[in-house]
């Protein structure tokens, strides 16, 4: 994200930052609403930011939340999950599932909740689906995962094939995984979503650039999800790097930004269990 969104424009004047619900389970974050709909009317998009499990960009992420609110036509809550290395796995995952459960506790129907994240945030979204299903918690209506790391054993061929073409390198991913797991098994779910039982997950939109080192993490997860009977869509953007969608947060976004947001909006409308 940092490499693609250098200049940060202000939030649009119509951004409503009023908390849409009373609480979020004690997990900090920020509400951003680009619509006139309330959480109880339209539901909520829960946005989990990326940053390699270690970093946050508080000036940029509200802009992504605003764009997601417009695309999904509902208020967005941007989580401020705990970060590694001070808080390794499962701290961030626990924060995401806590926020999600707080929405259910406040009578937001599960099928009106969308989980969305990019990079490590996308990994947390997929991990959260597995953890919630394992716990018997009603799952959200849909999930969007952009450039996820799905196999923390780092076995995907594109980690080597696309190394040098992407804004992220294999060595960076190795560092991220080491810091995040802090000794937890890399080949086990939910921390490594590809290694979990994917049956029963909600409709998924996976997004990847063909130049990114994590391309095959999206491909392999999409194939595994489809084999498990999940309604999964994989959108691949030609020659785009890791988390390319971050250009929506720049002051002069590329046309690909509008394409991405329009695609998310159309997919939400057409998903089989449309929220």
Secondary structure, 3 states (H helix, E strand, C coil): CCCCCCCECCCCCCCECCCCCCCCCCCCEEEEECCCCCHHHHCEEEEECCCCCCCCCHHHHHHHHHHHHHHHCCEEEEECCCCCCCCCCCHHHHHHHHHHHHHHHCCCCHHHEEEEEECHHHHHHHHHHHHHHHHCCCCCCEEEEECCCCCCCCCCCHHHHCCCCCCCCHHHHHHHHHHHHCCCCCCCCCCCHHHCCCCCCCEEEEEEECCCCCHHHHHHHHHHHHHCCCCEEEEEECCCCCCHHHHHHECCCCHHHHHHHHHHHHHHHHCCCCC
